[in-house]
Amino acid sequence: DGDSDSGDDSDKRSCEESWRLITSLREKLPPSKLQTIVKKCGLPSSGKRREPVKMYQIPQRRRITKDSKWVTISDLKIQAVKE
C-alpha cells in the first residue's frame, strides 16, 4: 500500500509541476505555439492514458478541482486559447 500511495503523490506532484510549466509558458509564448505544445504532449491532467483532448478535458478537470482550484483556472485559459 505504501508504494502505491507514494506513486500517487509523485503523480500529483508531477501533474502540478506540469501545470505550473504550462502556466509560465503561456506568459512567454504566443497562444499558437502553446497550442502546438499542448496538442503534441497532451495536457498534464491526461495522466498515463493518452486520450483526445475533448474526451478527458471535462471529467479530468472535475477530479483535479478537489485538490487545487488554480488548475481549473489555467485549464479554462488553455481551453479558451484553443477555441
VEXTOR-541349 format. One record per atom (N, C-alpha, C, O): residue number from 1; x, z, y. Coordinates in nm, 2 decimals, padded with zeros to 4 digits, m for minus. Example, Ala and Ser with C-alpha at 12.3 -4.5 7.8 and 13.67 -1.06 7.14 Angstrom:
REM VEXTOR-541349
1  01.32  00.78  m00.57 .
1  01.23  00.78  m00.45 .
1  01.32  00.78  m00.33 .
1  01.42  00.85  m00.33 .
2  01.28  00.71  m00.22 .
2  01.37  00.71  m00.11 .
2  01.29  00.79  00.00 .
2  01.34  00.80  00.11 .
//
This chain:
REM VEXTOR-541349
1  00.08  00.00  m00.12 .
1  00.00  00.00  00.00 .
1  00.09  00.00  00.13 .
1  00.06  m00.07  00.22 .
2  00.19  00.08  00.13 .
2  00.28  00.09  00.24 .
2  00.34  m00.04  00.28 .
2  00.35  m00.08  00.40 .
3  00.37  m00.12  00.18 .
3  00.43  m00.25  00.20 .
3  00.33  m00.34  00.27 .
3  00.37  m00.41  00.37 .
4  00.21  m00.35  00.22 .
4  00.11  m00.44  00.28 .
4  00.08  m00.39  00.42 .
4  00.05  m00.47  00.51 .
5  00.08  m00.26  00.45 .
5  00.05  m00.21  00.58 .
5  00.15  m00.26  00.68 .
5  00.12  m00.31  00.79 .
6  00.28  m00.24  00.64 .
6  00.39  m00.28  00.73 .
6  00.38  m00.43  00.76 .
6  00.41  m00.48  00.86 .
7  00.34  m00.51  00.65 .
7  00.33  m00.65  00.67 .
7  00.22  m00.68  00.77 .
7  00.24  m00.77  00.86 .
8  00.11  m00.61  00.77 .
8  00.01  m00.63  00.87 .
8  00.06  m00.60  01.01 .
8  00.03  m00.68  01.10 .
9  00.13  m00.50  01.02 .
9  00.19  m00.46  01.15 .
9  00.27  m00.57  01.21 .
9  00.26  m00.61  01.32 .
10  00.36  m00.62  01.12 .
10  00.46  m00.73  01.17 .
10  00.38  m00.85  01.21 .
10  00.41  m00.92  01.30 .
11  00.27  m00.88  01.13 .
11  00.19  m01.00  01.16 .
11  00.13  m00.98  01.30 .
11  00.13  m01.07  01.38 .
12  00.07  m00.86  01.33 .
12  00.01  m00.84  01.45 .
12  00.11  m00.85  01.57 .
12  00.08  m00.90  01.67 .
13  00.23  m00.79  01.54 .
13  00.33  m00.79  01.64 .
13  00.37  m00.93  01.68 .
13  00.38  m00.97  01.79 .
14  00.40  m01.01  01.57 .
14  00.44  m01.15  01.60 .
14  00.33  m01.23  01.67 .
14  00.36  m01.32  01.75 .
15  00.21  m01.20  01.63 .
15  00.09  m01.26  01.70 .
15  00.09  m01.23  01.85 .
15  00.07  m01.32  01.93 .
16  00.11  m01.10  01.88 .
16  00.11  m01.06  02.02 .
16  00.23  m01.13  02.10 .
16  00.22  m01.17  02.21 .
17  00.34  m01.13  02.03 .
17  00.46  m01.19  02.09 .
17  00.43  m01.34  02.12 .
17  00.47  m01.40  02.22 .
18  00.37  m01.41  02.02 .
18  00.33  m01.55  02.04 .
18  00.24  m01.57  02.16 .
18  00.26  m01.66  02.24 .
19  00.15  m01.48  02.17 .
19  00.05  m01.49  02.29 .
19  00.13  m01.47  02.42 .
19  00.10  m01.54  02.52 .
20  00.22  m01.37  02.42 .
20  00.30  m01.35  02.54 .
20  00.38  m01.47  02.58 .
20  00.39  m01.51  02.69 .
21  00.44  m01.53  02.47 .
21  00.52  m01.65  02.49 .
21  00.43  m01.76  02.55 .
21  00.47  m01.83  02.64 .
22  00.31  m01.78  02.49 .
22  00.22  m01.89  02.54 .
22  00.18  m01.86  02.68 .
22  00.18  m01.95  02.77 .
23  00.15  m01.73  02.71 .
23  00.11  m01.70  02.85 .
23  00.22  m01.73  02.95 .
23  00.19  m01.78  03.05 .
24  00.34  m01.69  02.91 .
24  00.45  m01.72  03.00 .
24  00.48  m01.87  03.01 .
24  00.51  m01.92  03.12 .
25  00.46  m01.94  02.90 .
25  00.48  m02.08  02.91 .
25  00.38  m02.15  03.00 .
25  00.41  m02.25  03.07 .
26  00.26  m02.09  03.00 .
26  00.15  m02.15  03.08 .
26  00.19  m02.15  03.23 .
26  00.16  m02.24  03.31 .
27  00.27  m02.05  03.27 .
27  00.31  m02.04  03.41 .
27  00.42  m02.14  03.44 .
27  00.44  m02.18  03.56 .
28  00.50  m02.18  03.34 .
28  00.62  m02.26  03.37 .
28  00.59  m02.41  03.34 .
28  00.65  m02.50  03.40 .
29  00.50  m02.44  03.25 .
29  00.48  m02.58  03.20 .
29  00.35  m02.63  03.26 .
29  00.25  m02.56  03.28 .
30  00.34  m02.76  03.27 .
30  00.22  m02.83  03.31 .
30  00.12  m02.82  03.19 .
30  00.16  m02.81  03.07 .
31  m00.01  m02.82  03.21 .
31  m00.11  m02.80  03.11 .
31  m00.09  m02.90  02.99 .
31  m00.11  m02.86  02.88 .
32  m00.06  m03.02  03.03 .
32  m00.05  m03.13  02.92 .
32  00.06  m03.09  02.83 .
32  00.05  m03.11  02.71 .
33  00.17  m03.04  02.88 .
33  00.29  m03.00  02.80 .
33  00.25  m02.89  02.71 .
33  00.28  m02.89  02.59 .
34  00.18  m02.79  02.76 .
34  00.14  m02.67  02.68 .
34  00.04  m02.72  02.57 .
34  00.05  m02.67  02.46 .
35  m00.05  m02.81  02.61 .
35  m00.15  m02.86  02.51 .
35  m00.08  m02.92  02.39 .
35  m00.12  m02.90  02.28 .
36  00.03  m02.99  02.42 .
36  00.10  m03.06  02.31 .
36  00.17  m02.95  02.22 .
36  00.16  m02.97  02.10 .
37  00.22  m02.85  02.28 .
37  00.29  m02.74  02.20 .
37  00.18  m02.67  02.12 .
37  00.20  m02.65  02.00 .
38  00.07  m02.64  02.18 .
38  m00.04  m02.57  02.10 .
38  m00.09  m02.65  01.99 .
38  m00.11  m02.60  01.88 .
39  m00.11  m02.78  02.02 .
39  m00.15  m02.87  01.91 .
39  m00.05  m02.88  01.80 .
39  m00.09  m02.88  01.68 .
40  00.07  m02.88  01.83 .
40  00.18  m02.90  01.73 .
40  00.19  m02.77  01.65 .
40  00.20  m02.78  01.52 .
41  00.20  m02.66  01.71 .
41  00.23  m02.53  01.64 .
41  00.11  m02.46  01.60 .
41  00.11  m02.37  01.51 .
42  m00.01  m02.49  01.66 .
42  m00.13  m02.41  01.64 .
42  m00.12  m02.28  01.72 .
42  m00.02  m02.24  01.77 .
43  m00.24  m02.23  01.75 .
43  m00.25  m02.10  01.82 .
43  m00.20  m01.99  01.73 .
43  m00.21  m01.99  01.61 .
44  m00.14  m01.89  01.79 .
44  m00.09  m01.77  01.71 .
44  m00.20  m01.71  01.63 .
44  m00.17  m01.65  01.52 .
45  m00.32  m01.71  01.67 .
45  m00.43  m01.65  01.60 .
45  m00.46  m01.72  01.47 .
45  m00.54  m01.67  01.39 .
46  m00.40  m01.83  01.44 .
46  m00.43  m01.91  01.32 .
46  m00.38  m01.83  01.20 .
46  m00.42  m01.86  01.09 .
47  m00.28  m01.74  01.22 .
47  m00.23  m01.67  01.11 .
47  m00.15  m01.76  01.01 .
47  m00.09  m01.86  01.05 .
48  m00.17  m01.73  00.88 .
48  m00.09  m01.80  00.78 .
48  m00.17  m01.93  00.74 .
48  m00.11  m02.03  00.70 .
49  m00.30  m01.93  00.76 .
49  m00.38  m02.06  00.73 .
49  m00.36  m02.15  00.84 .
49  m00.37  m02.12  00.96 .
50  m00.35  m02.28  00.81 .
50  m00.34  m02.38  00.91 .
50  m00.48  m02.45  00.91 .
50  m00.51  m02.52  00.82 .
51  m00.55  m02.43  01.02 .
51  m00.68  m02.49  01.03 .
51  m00.69  m02.57  01.17 .
51  m00.62  m02.54  01.26 .
52  m00.78  m02.67  01.17 .
52  m00.81  m02.73  01.30 .
52  m00.85  m02.63  01.41 .
52  m00.91  m02.53  01.38 .
53  m00.80  m02.66  01.53 .
53  m00.83  m02.56  01.64 .
53  m00.97  m02.52  01.65 .
53  m01.01  m02.40  01.66 .
54  m01.06  m02.62  01.65 .
54  m01.21  m02.59  01.67 .
54  m01.26  m02.49  01.57 .
54  m01.35  m02.42  01.59 .
55  m01.21  m02.50  01.44 .
55  m01.26  m02.42  01.34 .
55  m01.23  m02.27  01.35 .
55  m01.31  m02.18  01.33 .
56  m01.10  m02.24  01.39 .
56  m01.06  m02.10  01.39 .
56  m01.07  m02.03  01.53 .
56  m01.06  m01.91  01.54 .
57  m01.09  m02.12  01.64 .
57  m01.09  m02.06  01.77 .
57  m01.18  m01.94  01.79 .
57  m01.14  m01.83  01.82 .
58  m01.31  m01.96  01.76 .
58  m01.41  m01.86  01.80 .
58  m01.41  m01.73  01.70 .
58  m01.40  m01.62  01.75 .
59  m01.41  m01.75  01.57 .
59  m01.41  m01.64  01.48 .
59  m01.28  m01.56  01.50 .
59  m01.28  m01.43  01.50 .
60  m01.16  m01.62  01.51 .
60  m01.04  m01.55  01.52 .
60  m01.04  m01.47  01.65 .
60  m00.99  m01.36  01.66 .
61  m01.09  m01.53  01.76 .
61  m01.09  m01.46  01.89 .
61  m01.17  m01.33  01.88 .
61  m01.13  m01.23  01.93 .
62  m01.28  m01.34  01.81 .
62  m01.36  m01.22  01.80 .
62  m01.29  m01.11  01.72 .
62  m01.30  m00.99  01.76 .
63  m01.21  m01.15  01.62 .
63  m01.14  m01.05  01.54 .
63  m01.03  m00.98  01.62 .
63  m01.01  m00.86  01.61 .
64  m00.96  m01.06  01.70 .
64  m00.85  m01.01  01.78 .
64  m00.90  m00.92  01.89 .
64  m00.83  m00.82  01.92 .
65  m01.01  m00.94  01.94 .
65  m01.06  m00.87  02.06 .
65  m01.06  m00.72  02.04 .
65  m01.03  m00.64  02.13 .
66  m01.08  m00.68  01.91 .
66  m01.08  m00.53  01.88 .
66  m00.94  m00.47  01.93 .
66  m00.94  m00.36  01.98 .
67  m00.83  m00.54  01.90 .
67  m00.70  m00.48  01.93 .
67  m00.66  m00.50  02.08 .
67  m00.63  m00.40  02.14 .
68  m00.67  m00.62  02.12 .
68  m00.61  m00.65  02.26 .
68  m00.70  m00.75  02.33 .
68  m00.72  m00.86  02.29 .
69  m00.77  m00.70  02.44 .
69  m00.86  m00.78  02.51 .
69  m00.79  m00.89  02.59 .
69  m00.84  m01.00  02.62 .
70  m00.66  m00.87  02.63 .
70  m00.59  m00.97  02.71 .
70  m00.57  m01.10  02.63 .
70  m00.55  m01.20  02.69 .
71  m00.57  m01.08  02.50 .
71  m00.55  m01.21  02.41 .
71  m00.67  m01.30  02.44 .
71  m00.66  m01.42  02.45 .
72  m00.79  m01.24  02.45 .
72  m00.91  m01.32  02.47 .
72  m00.90  m01.39  02.60 .
72  m00.94  m01.51  02.61 .
73  m00.84  m01.33  02.71 .
73  m00.83  m01.39  02.84 .
73  m00.74  m01.52  02.83 .
73  m00.78  m01.62  02.87 .
74  m00.62  m01.50  02.76 .
74  m00.53  m01.61  02.75 .
74  m00.59  m01.72  02.66 .
74  m00.57  m01.84  02.68 .
75  m00.67  m01.68  02.56 .
75  m00.73  m01.77  02.47 .
75  m00.83  m01.86  02.55 .
75  m00.83  m01.98  02.53 .
76  m00.91  m01.79  02.64 .
76  m01.00  m01.87  02.72 .
76  m00.93  m01.96  02.81 .
76  m00.98  m02.07  02.83 .
77  m00.82  m01.92  02.87 .
77  m00.75  m02.00  02.96 .
77  m00.70  m02.13  02.89 .
77  m00.71  m02.24  02.94 .
78  m00.64  m02.11  02.77 .
78  m00.59  m02.22  02.69 .
78  m00.71  m02.31  02.65 .
78  m00.69  m02.44  02.66 .
79  m00.82  m02.26  02.62 .
79  m00.94  m02.34  02.58 .
79  m00.98  m02.42  02.71 .
79  m01.01  m02.54  02.69 .
80  m00.97  m02.36  02.82 .
80  m01.01  m02.43  02.95 .
80  m00.91  m02.54  02.97 .
80  m00.95  m02.65  03.02 .
81  m00.78  m02.52  02.94 .
81  m00.69  m02.63  02.96 .
81  m00.72  m02.74  02.87 .
81  m00.71  m02.86  02.92 .
82  m00.76  m02.72  02.75 .
82  m00.79  m02.82  02.66 .
82  m00.91  m02.90  02.70 .
82  m00.91  m03.03  02.69 .
83  m01.01  m02.83  02.76 .
83  m01.13  m02.90  02.79 .
83  m01.12  m02.96  02.94 .
83  m01.21  m03.02  02.99 .
//
